[in-house]
Amino acid sequence: MEEKIRCKWCLSSDLYKKYHDEEWGVPVYADDKLFEFLILETFQAGLSWITILNKRENFRTAFDDFDYLKIAKYNEPKIQELLQDSGIIRNQLKIRSAVSNAISFIKIQQEFGSFSNYIWSFVDGKPIINNHKNLSEAVATTPLSDSISKDLKKRGFKFVGSTVVYAHMQATGMVDDHVADCWKRN
């Protein structure tokens, strides 16, 4: 059986290939999945994405299946419990930001009807399709990710710098950065 041609960044593990093939660049409009990726991307800041993927199920368990309504109500004992959980990234600032980001997420839902309405409004509801020939043409930030980052920070979000926001845009299909010869592009 012939191996599929994939973006080169995902070739190091089967988990990476599965994520690339099934999730990366696929448009996500459901608030619960958008929040899941937001939490995972904020924890990824400064780390590799494979580290987060390897711990994803641990994060799912530790953070109540990424239920933002529950996370928004986390108290100090719950935060201390998370800080002791070796299955996740035990960074106090990131754990506390998950709670404050859940609160900000709910406020955006109240203002816009859904987080999806808010975040997808930046791209008029349609994915941006980039036409990179190879990985070296890919970028880590864009003026649009700068703008979204700035707006999220204004709304109280933390760990949402432009690089994190652009990675979130790629993960949730707001931008399609599959290279030209990748099977997902064709």
N, C-alpha and C positions, 0 to 999 in steps of 0.2 A: 504494500500500500504506500502510495506516495505521500510524503509529509506536506502539509499545507505550508504555504509561504506566509509568515507572520512578521509583524513588526519585531525588530531585533531585540528590543528591551525585554521581551517576555520569554526568551528562549531558555533561561537558566533553570526553570523548574516546571513541573506539570501543573502546579497550583497557579503559577504565573500564566501559563498558556490557557488554562481553563478560564481564569479571570479575563484575559485578553479576548478570548473567543466568545464568551457568554455575556460579559458585562461592559467592558471598557468601550466607551464611545456609543453605547446604546442609550437613546433618549429615555430619561427617567422623569416622570411627571408626578409620581405618588409622593406625597409629603413624607411618609414614613421612611421610604428609601432615600429621599433627598437628605433627610436628617441623619440617617445611618452613615451615608458617605461624608456628610459634614463632620460628624464626630470622628470617623476614621481618618479623614484628611487632616483634621486639627491635631490628632495624636501623631500623625506621620511627620509633622513639621520637624525637620532636622534629622529624620531617620529615613530608611529605605522603605518603599511601599511593600516589598516582600516581607519585611518584618511585621508590618501591620496585617497583611493577608494571613500570615502564619498564626497570628493571635486573634483573628477576626471572630472566631467562635467563642473564644474566651471573653472578648469584649461584649459580644452579644449576650452572654450569660451575666456578666458583671453589671452591664448597663440595661438590665430588664428588657432585652430584645429591642434596644434603642427606642424605647417608649418615651418620647419627649415629655409627655404629661407627667410621668412618674419621675423622670430625671429632674425636671424643674422643681420638684418637691424634696430632692435629696437634702438631708440634714447632715450635721457634723458627724454623728456616728457612722452614717453611710459613707461619707467621704473618707473617714479614717479606715473603714473596712476596705474600700477600694485601694487605698494607699498600701494595704497589706497584701493585695491580690497579685501574686507573682505571674499570673497569666496575662496581665495587661501591662501597659506602659505606666509605671507608678510615678508619674510626674505630677506633683501637687498642683502646679499652675494649670496644667492641661485638664486634670480631673475637675478642678473648680470651674474652669472655663466651660466644660461640658454642661454643668448645671446652669451657669449664667447664659450660655448659648441656647439652651432649651427654653429658658424664659424669654429670651429675645426672639426665638423662632416662633413661639406662641403669639407674641405681640405682632409679628409680621402677618401671621395667619389671620389675626383679628382685623388688621388693617386692610389686607389685600384679598381676603377670602381663603387664601391658601398660600403657603410658602412657594409652591409651584408657580402660582400666578405672578408672584413677586420676582422670583429668580429668572424665570423664562421671559419676563418682560424685557430684560436686558438684550435679548436676541430675537425679539419679536416672535417668540414661541417656536422658532425654527432653528435647528442646529446649524452652526457655522461649519462648512466643509472645507478643510484645508487640503492643499494638494502637495504635500511634501514628497519628494522623490526618495529621500532617505532620512534616517534619524537625526543626522547633523543639522537638518533644516528646522527641526522642531524648536520651539521656544518654551521658556518657563513662565513667562508673563507676557501680557499684552496691555495696550491702553485700556481695553475693556475689563480685563481682570483687575487692573489698577482701580478703575472706577467702581466696580462691584465691591472690591475690598474696602475702599474708602466708605461706601454707603453702609456696608455691614458693620464696620467699626463705629460709624456714627450712630447706628442702631443698637450698640452695646455688645456686639460680638467680639470675641477674643480669639487669637491664633488664626486669624483670617487674612494674613498678608496676601499679596498678589500671587505669589507662587502657590500657596495653598488653594486660593480661589481658582486659579487656572487648572490645577490638578483636579479640583472638584468639577469644573466644567468639562474636563475630559472624561472623568469617571461617570458622569451623569449624562453624557452625550450632548451637552450644550455645544460642544465643539468636537468634531471628528478629526483626529490627528493620525488616523491609520495611514501608513505610507502607501504610495501608489501601487506597489506590487503585492501588498497584503491581501490575503483572501477575503478579509472583511470589507475591503474597499470594492471588491469586484462582485 
